[in-house]
Amino acid sequence: MGRSGVTTWDFGELPPFLVRRVAGADIRAYPAIVDNGKSVDLELLESSAAAEEASRLGVRRLFTLAARRELSAIAPRVPRPLASPGGAMPTRALNDAFREQLLGRIVDGAFQLEGEAPLRGRRLRSKRSSPPAPPPRWLFRAWTQSLSVVALELDKTLAALKSAAKHPSGRAAILDLHAQIEALVPSDLVARVPLARLDHYPRYLRAARRAWRAP
């Protein structure tokens, strides 16, 4: 079962589990597609849950490799990360992580991987043989347009809260709202939030600006 450095769909069905004889006992092992960054490894893991979690990322890696031409054209145009509510300046590591998160979500959407259990057997072959829809370039445009609106509203909100924090009478409320915004816009926002929900974020941020003005 074990293979390393796999970059294409050249393997067949992955069974739900395999049974091995170890020290006179039958032990189940669970085949998984494990992402190692530039390729995937086919391994046996100790639990079904671990195999499913690993395989989701492994499947994404294989589709990323299959779409590398389109993704390489998109990658240089990925925008900067959203402003940090805590005021931290974006580092190269954060920029790289943001880019990887966004490209990963584009792959998920293009190959219909979102919200599914890892693809195995016939489902895997079916996905492999069907064209991606919508195409990565369309998803990139949709994500960047949505992120640009969120970035604008986030900048306005952080500036308004910074100005309001100068007034001692509202400091406690401002600190509370600031904490809420930090929870709303974590550094891994793109990895956590689907595109459809991201479209609501400008409304959430405008509501936060109105809240601190409320009597």
Backbone torsions as a table, in degrees:
resi	resn	phi	psi	omega
1	MET	NA	-38.0	-173.5
2	GLY	-67.5	129.1	172.8
3	ARG	-145.4	149.4	178.4
4	SER	-129.8	159.4	176.9
5	GLY	70.6	28.2	-179.0
6	VAL	-78.9	130.1	-178.7
7	THR	-123.9	-6.6	-179.9
8	THR	-135.8	166.6	180.0
9	TRP	-81.2	77.4	-178.5
10	ASP	-114.9	20.3	179.2
11	PHE	-124.2	158.5	-176.2
12	GLY	-90.0	-151.2	-177.4
13	GLU	-64.4	144.7	171.0
14	LEU	-100.5	116.9	178.8
15	PRO	-67.9	156.9	178.8
16	PRO	-57.7	-35.5	178.4
17	PHE	-160.7	163.1	172.6
18	LEU	-122.8	151.5	178.7
19	VAL	-111.5	124.1	177.5
20	ARG	-115.6	147.0	177.6
21	ARG	-92.7	114.8	-178.8
22	VAL	-128.2	119.2	178.2
23	ALA	51.8	42.8	176.5
24	GLY	79.8	4.6	-179.4
25	ALA	-122.7	147.5	176.0
26	ASP	-83.3	120.6	-178.1
27	ILE	-117.7	129.7	176.6
28	ARG	-82.7	140.6	172.1
29	ALA	-130.9	150.1	-169.3
30	TYR	-118.0	114.7	-179.7
31	PRO	-61.7	139.7	-178.9
32	ALA	-141.9	151.4	173.0
33	ILE	-102.2	108.7	-170.3
34	VAL	-105.9	121.8	178.7
35	ASP	-72.6	129.2	174.8
36	ASN	-119.8	17.1	175.1
37	GLY	105.5	-58.8	-179.5
38	LYS	-110.0	-7.4	179.1
39	SER	-160.7	-169.8	175.7
40	VAL	-129.5	158.9	174.2
41	ASP	-115.8	144.2	173.2
42	LEU	-97.9	115.5	-173.7
43	GLU	-132.5	164.8	171.9
44	LEU	-105.4	125.1	-180.0
45	LEU	-110.9	168.8	-169.9
46	GLU	-84.0	-16.6	-178.3
47	SER	-140.6	154.9	177.6
48	SER	-63.3	-40.5	-178.8
49	ALA	-62.7	-43.1	179.3
50	ALA	-65.1	-38.9	179.4
51	ALA	-66.8	-38.8	179.4
52	GLU	-67.6	-44.0	-179.9
53	GLU	-63.0	-44.8	179.6
54	ALA	-66.2	-40.7	-175.8
55	SER	-67.3	-31.7	177.1
56	ARG	-58.7	-45.3	178.3
57	LEU	-71.3	-34.8	178.4
58	GLY	-65.7	-42.1	177.1
59	VAL	-62.7	-42.9	177.4
60	ARG	-59.0	-42.3	-179.3
61	ARG	-61.6	-42.1	-179.5
62	LEU	-65.8	-39.9	176.5
63	PHE	-68.7	-34.3	176.2
64	THR	-61.9	-42.7	177.4
65	LEU	-64.6	-37.9	179.7
66	ALA	-66.8	-29.6	-177.3
67	ALA	-104.8	20.4	-171.6
68	ARG	-61.5	-29.8	-180.0
69	ARG	-64.7	-47.9	179.3
70	GLU	-67.0	-39.7	-178.0
71	LEU	-68.9	-33.6	178.8
72	SER	-66.9	-28.0	176.1
73	ALA	-75.9	-28.4	-178.5
74	ILE	-83.0	-39.5	-170.1
75	ALA	-51.1	-43.5	-179.2
76	PRO	-66.3	-15.6	-176.9
77	ARG	-101.5	5.9	177.4
78	VAL	-63.6	130.7	-178.1
79	PRO	-70.3	170.7	175.6
80	ARG	-69.0	156.9	176.4
81	PRO	-61.8	160.2	174.8
82	LEU	-63.7	154.6	177.9
83	ALA	-59.1	142.3	177.6
84	SER	-79.9	125.1	176.7
85	PRO	-57.6	-26.7	179.1
86	GLY	-82.3	-4.9	176.9
87	GLY	89.2	3.1	-178.9
88	ALA	-69.8	140.2	177.0
89	MET	-77.9	140.4	-179.8
90	PRO	-66.9	130.2	176.5
91	THR	-93.0	170.5	177.2
92	ARG	-61.1	-37.9	179.5
93	ALA	-63.3	-41.5	178.3
94	LEU	-66.6	-40.0	177.1
95	ASN	-61.6	-43.9	179.9
96	ASP	-64.6	-41.8	-179.8
97	ALA	-64.5	-41.2	178.4
98	PHE	-61.7	-43.6	179.1
99	ARG	-61.5	-44.9	179.8
100	GLU	-63.7	-39.4	178.2
101	GLN	-62.6	-45.4	-177.6
102	LEU	-67.3	-44.3	178.2
103	LEU	-63.6	-35.6	177.2
104	GLY	-63.6	-41.6	178.7
105	ARG	-67.5	-33.9	176.8
106	ILE	-64.8	-42.3	177.0
107	VAL	-63.2	-44.2	178.9
108	ASP	-56.6	-45.5	-178.3
109	GLY	-70.7	-41.1	-176.8
110	ALA	-66.4	-34.9	-177.4
111	PHE	-107.5	14.2	173.2
112	GLN	57.3	47.8	179.5
113	LEU	-96.8	-10.8	-174.6
114	GLU	-71.1	134.4	174.4
115	GLY	72.4	15.4	-179.1
116	GLU	-113.7	157.2	167.7
117	ALA	-70.6	158.5	178.6
118	PRO	-53.0	145.9	-175.7
119	LEU	-82.4	127.3	-179.7
120	ARG	-136.0	159.3	171.8
121	GLY	51.7	-129.4	-176.5
122	ARG	-63.6	-35.8	178.6
123	ARG	-62.5	-39.1	179.0
124	LEU	-64.6	-44.5	-180.0
125	ARG	-66.1	-37.2	179.4
126	SER	-63.1	-46.3	178.7
127	LYS	-63.4	-39.2	-176.0
128	ARG	-64.8	-32.5	-174.4
129	SER	-92.5	-7.8	-178.5
130	SER	-100.3	145.0	-178.9
131	PRO	-70.3	148.6	178.4
132	PRO	-67.5	145.4	178.1
133	ALA	-154.1	128.4	-5.5
134	PRO	-73.6	164.7	-176.9
135	PRO	-69.3	154.7	-179.4
136	PRO	-54.3	-39.4	-177.7
137	ARG	-64.0	-35.0	177.9
138	TRP	-68.2	-43.8	180.0
139	LEU	-65.8	-37.9	177.3
140	PHE	-60.6	-43.9	179.3
141	ARG	-63.7	-42.1	-179.6
142	ALA	-64.8	-44.1	179.8
143	TRP	-65.0	-45.9	-176.1
144	THR	-68.5	-35.4	176.8
145	GLN	-64.6	-44.7	179.2
146	SER	-64.6	-42.6	-179.6
147	LEU	-65.7	-34.3	-180.0
148	SER	-65.6	-37.2	178.0
149	VAL	-69.4	-42.7	177.8
150	VAL	-61.7	-43.4	-179.2
151	ALA	-60.6	-41.7	179.6
152	LEU	-63.4	-47.0	-179.5
153	GLU	-68.1	-35.4	178.0
154	LEU	-65.3	-44.2	178.4
155	ASP	-60.0	-43.6	178.5
156	LYS	-62.1	-42.2	-177.7
157	THR	-67.2	-44.7	179.9
158	LEU	-65.2	-37.5	177.3
159	ALA	-65.8	-40.5	179.7
160	ALA	-66.0	-41.3	179.2
161	LEU	-68.0	-36.3	177.5
162	LYS	-63.4	-41.1	178.5
163	SER	-67.2	-42.4	-178.1
164	ALA	-67.3	-29.9	-178.0
165	ALA	-65.4	-14.5	178.9
166	LYS	-73.4	-13.8	-178.9
167	HIS	-97.9	109.8	-175.1
168	PRO	-55.6	-32.9	-175.6
169	SER	-62.5	-27.3	-177.6
170	GLY	-110.1	13.7	-172.4
171	ARG	-61.8	-42.1	-178.1
172	ALA	-63.0	-43.7	179.8
173	ALA	-65.3	-38.3	179.8
174	ILE	-65.1	-42.7	178.2
175	LEU	-61.2	-39.7	178.5
176	ASP	-64.7	-44.0	179.0
177	LEU	-65.7	-37.2	178.6
178	HIS	-62.9	-41.1	178.1
179	ALA	-64.2	-37.6	178.3
180	GLN	-65.0	-39.5	179.7
181	ILE	-67.9	-38.5	176.4
182	GLU	-60.2	-38.1	177.6
183	ALA	-71.9	-33.2	-178.8
184	LEU	-72.8	-33.8	-174.6
185	VAL	-124.2	70.6	177.4
186	PRO	-73.1	168.8	-178.3
187	SER	-64.9	-24.8	179.1
188	ASP	-103.1	32.8	-178.1
189	LEU	-53.0	-47.3	-175.9
190	VAL	-62.9	-36.0	179.2
191	ALA	-70.9	-26.9	-175.1
192	ARG	-92.9	-35.1	-166.9
193	VAL	-107.5	125.2	176.6
194	PRO	-69.4	159.3	-176.2
195	LEU	-57.8	-40.7	-177.9
196	ALA	-61.2	-37.0	179.2
197	ARG	-77.3	-34.2	179.8
198	LEU	-58.5	-31.7	179.7
199	ASP	-62.0	-18.9	179.1
200	HIS	-87.6	-12.3	-174.3
201	TYR	-61.9	-38.6	176.5
202	PRO	-56.3	-37.9	178.5
203	ARG	-65.7	-42.0	178.2
204	TYR	-60.7	-42.2	-176.8
205	LEU	-71.3	-36.5	175.3
206	ARG	-64.8	-35.8	177.8
207	ALA	-64.9	-37.1	178.3
208	ALA	-64.2	-38.9	178.6
209	ARG	-66.1	-37.7	178.8
210	ARG	-69.4	-33.2	-174.7
211	ALA	-61.6	-43.1	-176.6
212	TRP	-73.5	-15.5	176.3
213	ARG	-84.5	-16.7	-174.9
214	ALA	-63.3	140.9	-179.1
215	PRO	-67.3	NA	NA
